[in-house]
């Protein structure tokens, strides 16, 4: 249960200008963007029918971890306005997005055949006997990472993730810098 005095003191701290609302707003934007990216990816999968490959699933991990970190940053900005803690949370978020962007660049390169993907991304063997196909029914096979299932303006899901990850990493670094600058 939240202490009403602590939320009142946090509100007073914000009102007094000791913690600019800009840091709280940045934390909210990072939370909304990371959670929104997860929702969009799941909607393409479950509503649009686009099955993710192994690298696609790896690209989701930074968002699954980044959303709770951004939520902690929102809570820290509101209830415990210590700039060093905020800077650390924002920097951790940015590091996750840099990692996600790196995986996305790698995946886009695999799609464009700039380099080979991991063995987990190999295309599923096709054909075979009827007995082989019946035996394979119980096994779930992910699509190949070498072919983009969807493109918009020439970019695949991986290509768009490079842009989103880069923007969120930059925003996370900016937020960390702002938190440290005003410390």
Beta strands, then each sheet from edge to edge (+ up, - down):
strand 1: 151-152
strand 2: 155-156
sheet 1: 1+ 2-
end
